[in-house]
Amino acid sequence: MLNKLKKLDWGILIILVFLMLISIIVIHSATANAPKYAGSETRQLVFYGMGFFVAIAATLFDYRIVLKSWHLLYGVGVSLLILVYFFGAVINGARGWFRIGVFSFQPAEMVKIILIIGIAYIMGRRQGDRLTFSQDLLQIFAFSFLPFMLVMIQPDLGNAIIYLVIVLGMLWIGNVKYSHVLVGLGLVIAGLVLFVTVFNMFNQEIYNYLEEQDKEHWHERINTFLNPDEADANARHQSENAQIAIGSGGLGGDGYLQGDMKNGGFIPYAYSDSIFVVIGEEFGFQGSAILLLLYFLLIYRMIMIAFQCYDLRASFIVIGIVSMYVFQVFQNIGMMIGIMPITGITLPFISYGGTSLLLNMLSIGLIFSIKAHQEIYELAD
């Protein structure tokens, strides 16, 4: 046990401590004038304490046992997604949460890790050889399609997109044939062009249909991104106000607790999805750059661990987690500065939330386990 704990990546741990401090400080500012969310920073500190415990515990657990159990994990994940659709609580328009007293749990977050583990196992069978279409790619797509659709119908567009990014990110380093890459890119581009064309051509009809299903916020988010000049003013207010707030921060920011846009409902969910706005407004470009630097160092440390792995499946797991984090950071910040559509994707390790934070820390623990056991097995050899 001590040998495994000695293999902890202290660089990652230090970065996580800094991210924890930023998270607590900014959440306190975001909720300072919102009595409804009083004490959120304290709860976030508790979540972080639990998260560090989870990460350390995962370090002691051999990741190869998890890989061998991917079928069981997949079954549990899909079952939870089915159950939450029928018995889950509706939060922000999506039926994707289990309520247990004052706590809530989102299965879609857990399934991200399960997807990474399952895809790593499937690709690892080739031992670095090229993936075949019939035996590998089809199985990966089938493996990913069911949870993707179950999350889409909640509807949770943000996590559904992350599933796609995880698949694409892992396939990118999975030795896919160039012909398959070209075909895949062609299909993606064609699909996007077709979607935009159909969306614009039948804009009103799509809105009317989604309104009947009580899911018109899907249309508003996409229409605001594709057609900002034609979108309804109420649908544009989050994106526009976020850009105004970040721009007002300038180089050095307005000062801690001095941001005005988070108050009065100008920026909804300032403590969660929109927390980057608080950072940009109160700490300016300098504060935002420091946060991005911490993310860069975190990703760099993870990639270095992937390079040092003797087990190819372990490298795939690390890259899957890296893909997840990189996209979440890009999407969350991108939607606040207007280059990406608004979705419910949180900013990793910064946004308030127990489920997402604990599962992010579990992902870190999985990487710690990979590093610890790789080096132990190297010494044993």
Secondary structure, 3 states (H helix, E strand, C coil): CHHHHHCCCHHHHHHHHHHHHHHHHHHHHHCCCCHHHCCHHHHHHHHHHHHHHHHHHHHHCCHHHHHHCHHHHHHHHHHHHHHHHHHCEEECCEEEEEEECCEEECHHHHHHHHHHHHHHHHHHCCCCCCECHHHHHHHHHHHHHHHHHHHHCCCCHHHHHHHHHHHHHHHHCCCECHHHHHHHHHHHHHHHHHHHHHHHHCHHHHHHHHHHCCCHHHHHHHHHHHCCCCCCHHHHHHHHHHHHHHHHHCCCCCCCCCCCCCHHHCCCCCCCCCHHHHHHHHHHHHHHHHHHHHHHHHHHHHHHHHHCCCCHHHHHHHHHHHHHHHHHHHHHHHHHCCCCCCCCCCCCCCCCCHHHHHHHHHHHHHHHHHHHHHHHHHHHC
